[in-house]
């Protein structure tokens, strides 16, 4: 994975394919279901961080000259 949203999407579809494998025995299916739950939670966090980055970028674009964004957003160039 190269850490892009397209890579995340591909990873999620690959997991869906593994869950759809009719050859899985019940134990292997249970393991894939647990794995899918973990992947789902991580994917949700990645998407949330992406949404925050978009919001931060919008905020930066809407700021008046001389205004500085909150340091927490990391838009200050790391200073």
N, CA, C and O atoms as a MOPAC input file, in Angstrom:
PM7 MOZYME 1SCF
protein

 N      0.84500 1    -1.18000 1     0.00000 1
 C      0.00000 1     0.00000 1     0.00000 1
 C      0.89000 1     1.24300 1     0.00000 1
 O      1.91400 1     1.28400 1     0.68200 1
 N      0.49200 1     2.24700 1    -0.76700 1
 C      1.27500 1     3.46700 1    -0.89100 1
 C      0.66000 1     4.63000 1    -0.12000 1
 O      1.09400 1     5.77300 1    -0.26000 1
 N     -0.35200 1     4.33400 1     0.69200 1
 C     -0.94300 1     5.33100 1     1.57300 1
 C     -1.71500 1     6.43200 1     0.85900 1
 O     -1.62200 1     7.59900 1     1.23900 1
 N     -2.47100 1     6.07600 1    -0.16300 1
 C     -3.38100 1     7.01900 1    -0.80300 1
 C     -4.80100 1     6.50300 1    -0.58700 1
 O     -5.00000 1     5.34200 1    -0.23200 1
 N     -5.77700 1     7.37000 1    -0.80400 1
 C     -7.16100 1     6.91700 1    -0.65900 1
 C     -7.50600 1     5.87000 1    -1.71400 1
 O     -8.33700 1     4.99700 1    -1.46300 1
 N     -6.88300 1     5.94300 1    -2.88900 1
 C     -7.10400 1     4.91200 1    -3.91400 1
 C     -6.56300 1     3.56400 1    -3.42300 1
 O     -7.18600 1     2.52500 1    -3.64300 1
 N     -5.40800 1     3.58500 1    -2.76100 1
 C     -4.85100 1     2.35200 1    -2.20600 1
 C     -5.75900 1     1.79200 1    -1.10900 1
 O     -5.96700 1     0.58200 1    -1.01900 1
 N     -6.28700 1     2.67500 1    -0.28900 1
 C     -7.20600 1     2.24800 1     0.75400 1
 C     -8.43500 1     1.59600 1     0.14100 1
 O     -8.88900 1     0.55300 1     0.61200 1
 N     -8.96700 1     2.20000 1    -0.89600 1
 C    -10.13100 1     1.63900 1    -1.57800 1
 C     -9.81300 1     0.24800 1    -2.13100 1
 O    -10.61000 1    -0.67800 1    -1.98200 1
 N     -8.65500 1     0.10500 1    -2.76500 1
 C     -8.25900 1    -1.20100 1    -3.29300 1
 C     -8.13800 1    -2.23300 1    -2.18300 1
 O     -8.54000 1    -3.38400 1    -2.35100 1
 N     -7.58600 1    -1.82000 1    -1.05700 1
 C     -7.42900 1    -2.71800 1     0.08300 1
 C     -8.79800 1    -3.15800 1     0.62500 1
 O     -8.99400 1    -4.32400 1     0.96900 1
 N     -9.72200 1    -2.22400 1     0.69400 1
 C    -11.06600 1    -2.55100 1     1.18100 1
 C    -11.78300 1    -3.51400 1     0.23700 1
 O    -12.45900 1    -4.44000 1     0.68600 1
 N    -11.63700 1    -3.29600 1    -1.07000 1
 C    -12.25100 1    -4.21900 1    -2.02600 1
 C    -11.60100 1    -5.60100 1    -1.97000 1
 O    -12.28400 1    -6.61200 1    -2.13800 1
 N    -10.30000 1    -5.65400 1    -1.73800 1
 C     -9.62700 1    -6.94800 1    -1.59000 1
 C    -10.16800 1    -7.68100 1    -0.36200 1
 O    -10.36900 1    -8.89500 1    -0.40100 1
 N    -10.40000 1    -6.95300 1     0.71500 1
 C    -10.96700 1    -7.57800 1     1.91100 1
 C    -12.37100 1    -8.09200 1     1.62600 1
 O    -12.73900 1    -9.18100 1     2.06600 1
 N    -13.14800 1    -7.31300 1     0.89600 1
 C    -14.49200 1    -7.74800 1     0.52500 1
 C    -14.44200 1    -9.04800 1    -0.28900 1
 O    -15.26200 1    -9.94300 1    -0.08700 1
 N    -13.49000 1    -9.14200 1    -1.19500 1
 C    -13.33200 1   -10.37000 1    -1.97300 1
 C    -12.98000 1   -11.55300 1    -1.08000 1
 O    -13.49100 1   -12.65500 1    -1.27900 1
 N    -12.10400 1   -11.33000 1    -0.09200 1
 C    -11.76400 1   -12.41900 1     0.83000 1
 C    -12.97900 1   -12.86100 1     1.62700 1
 O    -13.16200 1   -14.05200 1     1.87600 1
 N    -13.80900 1   -11.91000 1     2.02600 1
 C    -15.01600 1   -12.26200 1     2.77300 1
 C    -16.02600 1   -13.02200 1     1.91200 1
 O    -16.83200 1   -13.80200 1     2.42100 1
 N    -15.96900 1   -12.78300 1     0.60700 1
 C    -16.91300 1   -13.42800 1    -0.31100 1
 C    -16.45100 1   -14.80700 1    -0.76600 1
 O    -17.16800 1   -15.48100 1    -1.50600 1
 N    -15.27400 1   -15.23600 1    -0.34100 1
 C    -14.71800 1   -16.52200 1    -0.75800 1
 C    -15.55000 1   -17.65900 1    -0.16200 1
 O    -15.50300 1   -17.90500 1     1.04400 1
 N    -16.29200 1   -18.33300 1    -0.99300 1
 C    -17.16900 1   -19.41600 1    -0.51500 1
 C    -16.39500 1   -20.65300 1    -0.09000 1
 O    -16.96700 1   -21.55300 1     0.52500 1
 N    -15.10700 1   -20.71500 1    -0.40500 1
 C    -14.29700 1   -21.87100 1    -0.03000 1
 C    -13.77000 1   -21.77400 1     1.40100 1
 O    -13.17800 1   -22.72700 1     1.90700 1
 N    -13.97900 1   -20.64600 1     2.04700 1
 C    -13.49200 1   -20.49100 1     3.42300 1
 C    -14.26600 1   -21.39100 1     4.37300 1
 O    -15.49400 1   -21.46400 1     4.32300 1
 N    -13.52500 1   -22.07400 1     5.24100 1
 C    -14.19700 1   -22.85400 1     6.28500 1
 C    -14.66100 1   -21.88000 1     7.36500 1
 O    -14.20400 1   -20.73700 1     7.39400 1
 N    -15.54900 1   -22.30400 1     8.24400 1
 C    -16.09500 1   -21.38000 1     9.26000 1
 C    -15.03400 1   -20.68000 1    10.10500 1
 O    -15.19700 1   -19.50700 1    10.44200 1
 N    -13.96200 1   -21.36900 1    10.44900 1
 C    -12.91500 1   -20.74700 1    11.26100 1
 C    -12.17600 1   -19.66700 1    10.47200 1
 O    -11.90500 1   -18.58900 1    11.00100 1
 N    -11.85400 1   -19.94800 1     9.22700 1
 C    -11.17200 1   -18.96200 1     8.38500 1
 C    -12.08600 1   -17.77100 1     8.11900 1
 O    -11.62700 1   -16.63000 1     8.09300 1
 N    -13.37400 1   -18.03000 1     7.92100 1
 C    -14.32500 1   -16.94100 1     7.71300 1
 C    -14.41600 1   -16.06300 1     8.95500 1
 O    -14.45400 1   -14.83700 1     8.85000 1
 N    -14.45200 1   -16.68400 1    10.13000 1
 C    -14.49800 1   -15.91800 1    11.38000 1
 C    -13.25600 1   -15.03700 1    11.51000 1
 O    -13.34900 1   -13.89100 1    11.95000 1
 N    -12.08900 1   -15.57300 1    11.12500 1
 C    -10.85600 1   -14.78500 1    11.17900 1
 C    -10.92500 1   -13.61300 1    10.20700 1
 O    -10.51200 1   -12.50500 1    10.55100 1
 N    -11.44000 1   -13.83800 1     9.00100 1
 C    -11.57000 1   -12.74700 1     8.02700 1
 C    -12.56000 1   -11.69100 1     8.51500 1
 O    -12.35700 1   -10.50000 1     8.27700 1
 N    -13.61000 1   -12.10400 1     9.18200 1
 C    -14.58500 1   -11.15000 1     9.72200 1
 C    -13.93400 1   -10.28300 1    10.78800 1
 O    -14.16200 1    -9.07400 1    10.82800 1
 N    -13.11800 1   -10.89500 1    11.65800 1
 C    -12.40500 1   -10.10600 1    12.68100 1
 C    -11.43300 1    -9.13100 1    12.01100 1
 O    -11.33400 1    -7.96500 1    12.39400 1
 N    -10.72600 1    -9.63300 1    11.01300 1
 C     -9.77600 1    -8.78700 1    10.29200 1
 C    -10.51000 1    -7.62900 1     9.61800 1
 O    -10.04000 1    -6.49200 1     9.64700 1
 N    -11.65500 1    -7.91900 1     9.01700 1
 C    -12.43600 1    -6.87800 1     8.33900 1
 C    -12.87900 1    -5.80100 1     9.32800 1
 O    -12.90700 1    -4.61900 1     8.98500 1
 N    -13.22100 1    -6.20000 1    10.54500 1
 C    -13.61500 1    -5.22800 1    11.56000 1
 C    -12.48800 1    -4.27500 1    11.90500 1
 O    -12.70500 1    -3.07200 1    12.04900 1
 N    -11.28400 1    -4.81000 1    12.03800 1
 C    -10.11800 1    -3.97900 1    12.33900 1
 C     -9.82100 1    -3.05800 1    11.15500 1
 O     -9.56500 1    -1.86800 1    11.33800 1
 N     -9.85700 1    -3.60800 1     9.95100 1
 C     -9.60300 1    -2.80000 1     8.75800 1
 C    -10.64000 1    -1.68600 1     8.65100 1
 O    -10.30200 1    -0.55900 1     8.29100 1
 N    -11.88800 1    -1.99000 1     8.95600 1
 C    -12.94900 1    -0.98400 1     8.91200 1
 C    -12.66000 1     0.16800 1     9.86800 1
 O    -12.81200 1     1.33300 1     9.50100 1
 N    -12.25000 1    -0.14700 1    11.07200 1
 C    -11.96400 1     0.90700 1    12.05500 1
 C    -10.76700 1     1.76200 1    11.63200 1
 O    -10.78900 1     2.98400 1    11.77600 1
 N     -9.74000 1     1.12000 1    11.11500 1
 C     -8.57300 1     1.88300 1    10.65800 1
 C     -8.93900 1     2.74200 1     9.45400 1
 O     -8.55000 1     3.90800 1     9.38200 1
 N     -9.68600 1     2.17500 1     8.50500 1
 C    -10.09900 1     2.92900 1     7.31300 1
 C    -10.91900 1     4.14900 1     7.71000 1
 O    -10.74800 1     5.22700 1     7.14000 1
 N    -11.80700 1     3.98400 1     8.68500 1
 C    -12.61900 1     5.11700 1     9.14100 1
 C    -11.73400 1     6.23200 1     9.68900 1
 O    -12.00800 1     7.41000 1     9.45700 1
 N    -10.67700 1     5.87200 1    10.41200 1
 C     -9.76800 1     6.88300 1    10.95100 1
 C     -8.98700 1     7.57400 1     9.83200 1
 O     -8.78600 1     8.78800 1     9.87500 1
 N     -8.54800 1     6.80900 1     8.83800 1
 C     -7.82400 1     7.39600 1     7.69600 1
 C     -8.72300 1     8.38900 1     6.97400 1
 O     -8.29200 1     9.48900 1     6.62700 1
 N     -9.96000 1     8.00200 1     6.75200 1
 C    -10.91100 1     8.87700 1     6.06700 1
 C    -11.18400 1    10.11800 1     6.90500 1
 O    -11.29700 1    11.21800 1     6.36400 1
 N    -11.29100 1     9.95400 1     8.20700 1
 C    -11.51600 1    11.08500 1     9.10700 1
 C    -10.34500 1    12.07300 1     9.05600 1
 O    -10.55600 1    13.28500 1     9.02400 1
 N     -9.13100 1    11.56200 1     9.04900 1
 C     -7.95500 1    12.42700 1     8.96800 1
 C     -7.93500 1    13.15200 1     7.62100 1
 O     -7.57800 1    14.32800 1     7.55500 1
 N     -8.31600 1    12.45400 1     6.54800 1
 C     -8.38800 1    13.09100 1     5.23500 1
 C     -9.40300 1    14.21700 1     5.21500 1
 O     -9.15000 1    15.28100 1     4.65000 1
 N    -10.55300 1    13.98200 1     5.83300 1
 C    -11.58700 1    15.01700 1     5.90000 1
 C    -11.09200 1    16.22100 1     6.71000 1
 O    -11.37300 1    17.36700 1     6.35800 1
 N    -10.36000 1    15.96000 1     7.78600 1
 C     -9.79400 1    17.05100 1     8.58300 1
 C     -8.78900 1    17.84900 1     7.76100 1
 O     -8.74800 1    19.07700 1     7.85000 1
 N     -7.98000 1    17.16000 1     6.96400 1
 C     -6.99600 1    17.85500 1     6.13200 1
 C     -7.68600 1    18.75800 1     5.12000 1
 O     -7.22800 1    19.87300 1     4.87100 1
 N     -8.78500 1    18.28400 1     4.53100 1
 C     -9.53900 1    19.10800 1     3.57900 1
 C    -10.12200 1    20.33000 1     4.29300 1
 O    -10.05800 1    21.44400 1     3.77300 1
 N    -10.68600 1    20.12200 1     5.47400 1
 C    -11.24000 1    21.24100 1     6.24500 1
 C    -10.15800 1    22.24500 1     6.61700 1
 O    -10.37900 1    23.45500 1     6.55300 1
 N     -8.98700 1    21.74500 1     7.00500 1
 C     -7.88700 1    22.64000 1     7.36600 1
 C     -7.43000 1    23.45000 1     6.15400 1
 O     -7.12100 1    24.63600 1     6.27100 1
 N     -7.39000 1    22.80800 1     5.00900 1
 C     -6.99300 1    23.50900 1     3.78900 1
 C     -8.00100 1    24.60100 1     3.44300 1
 O     -7.62200 1    25.70200 1     3.04300 1
 N     -9.28700 1    24.28800 1     3.60100 1
 C    -10.32100 1    25.30900 1     3.36000 1
 C    -10.16100 1    26.46900 1     4.33200 1
 O    -10.25300 1    27.63100 1     3.93600 1
 N     -9.92600 1    26.16200 1     5.59100 1
 C     -9.74400 1    27.19900 1     6.61000 1
 C     -8.57300 1    28.10600 1     6.24100 1
 O     -8.65800 1    29.32900 1     6.35000 1
 N     -7.49600 1    27.49200 1     5.80900 1
 C     -6.32100 1    28.28400 1     5.43800 1
 C     -6.65000 1    29.20600 1     4.26400 1
 O     -6.19900 1    30.35100 1     4.23400 1
 N     -7.43100 1    28.71900 1     3.29900 1
 C     -7.81100 1    29.53100 1     2.15200 1
 C     -8.75000 1    30.67400 1     2.51000 1
 O     -8.79000 1    31.68800 1     1.81400 1
 N     -9.50300 1    30.51400 1     3.59200 1
 C    -10.47500 1    31.53300 1     4.00200 1
 C     -9.89200 1    32.55200 1     4.97900 1
 O    -10.56000 1    33.52600 1     5.32500 1
 N     -8.66500 1    32.33900 1     5.42400 1
 C     -8.08400 1    33.23200 1     6.43200 1
 C     -7.71400 1    34.57300 1     5.82400 1
 O     -7.35100 1    34.66800 1     4.65200 1
 N     -7.81300 1    35.59500 1     6.64100 1
 C     -7.42300 1    36.94300 1     6.23000 1
 C     -5.90500 1    37.06300 1     6.28800 1
 O     -5.26600 1    36.37000 1     7.07900 1
 N     -5.32300 1    37.91900 1     5.47400 1
 C     -3.86900 1    38.11600 1     5.52500 1
 C     -3.42100 1    38.46500 1     6.94500 1
 O     -4.04000 1    39.28600 1     7.62300 1
 N     -2.35800 1    37.84100 1     7.37100 1
 C     -1.82300 1    38.09500 1     8.71300 1
 C     -2.36300 1    37.15100 1     9.76200 1
 O     -1.76200 1    37.01300 1    10.82700 1
 N     -3.48000 1    36.49800 1     9.49500 1
 C     -4.02500 1    35.52300 1    10.43400 1
 C     -3.21200 1    34.24600 1    10.34400 1
 O     -2.73800 1    33.87600 1     9.27000 1
 N     -3.05600 1    33.58200 1    11.46100 1
 C     -2.35200 1    32.30300 1    11.44100 1
 C     -3.29800 1    31.21100 1    11.91600 1
 O     -4.10400 1    31.42700 1    12.82100 1
 N     -3.19600 1    30.03600 1    11.30200 1
 C     -4.06200 1    28.92900 1    11.71900 1
 C     -3.60300 1    28.37700 1    13.07100 1
 O     -2.46100 1    28.59400 1    13.47400 1
 N     -4.48100 1    27.67200 1    13.76300 1
 C     -4.07600 1    27.04100 1    15.02300 1
 C     -2.90300 1    26.08300 1    14.77700 1
 O     -2.90000 1    25.36000 1    13.78100 1
 N     -1.92200 1    26.07100 1    15.66200 1
 C     -0.74700 1    25.20600 1    15.50000 1
 C     -1.13300 1    23.74100 1    15.39000 1
 O     -0.45900 1    22.97200 1    14.70500 1
 N     -2.18300 1    23.35700 1    16.04100 1
 C     -2.62800 1    21.96300 1    16.03500 1
 C     -2.86700 1    21.45100 1    14.62400 1
 O     -2.69700 1    20.26000 1    14.36700 1
 N     -3.25400 1    22.31900 1    13.71400 1
 C     -3.54900 1    21.89800 1    12.35400 1
 C     -2.30200 1    21.63800 1    11.52600 1
 O     -2.38400 1    21.01700 1    10.46600 1
 N     -1.15400 1    22.10000 1    11.99000 1
 C      0.09500 1    21.84500 1    11.27200 1
 C      0.21900 1    22.60200 1     9.96300 1
 O      0.96600 1    22.18800 1     9.07700 1
 N     -0.49900 1    23.69700 1     9.83000 1
 C     -0.45900 1    24.48500 1     8.60300 1
 C      0.57100 1    25.60200 1     8.65600 1
 O      0.66800 1    26.40700 1     7.73000 1
 N      1.33200 1    25.65200 1     9.72800 1
 C      2.28400 1    26.74000 1     9.91000 1
 C      3.68800 1    26.36900 1     9.41900 1
 O      4.66300 1    27.05100 1     9.73500 1
 N      3.78100 1    25.29100 1     8.65000 1
 C      5.07900 1    24.87900 1     8.12700 1
 C      5.97800 1    24.23300 1     9.16800 1
 O      7.18800 1    24.14000 1     8.96600 1
 N      5.40500 1    23.78700 1    10.27600 1
 C      6.17400 1    23.10800 1    11.31100 1
 C      6.94200 1    24.02600 1    12.23300 1
 O      7.80700 1    23.57100 1    12.98100 1
 N      6.64000 1    25.31800 1    12.19200 1
 C      7.37100 1    26.28300 1    13.02700 1
 C      6.77900 1    26.38300 1    14.39300 1
 O      7.27000 1    27.14700 1    15.22400 1

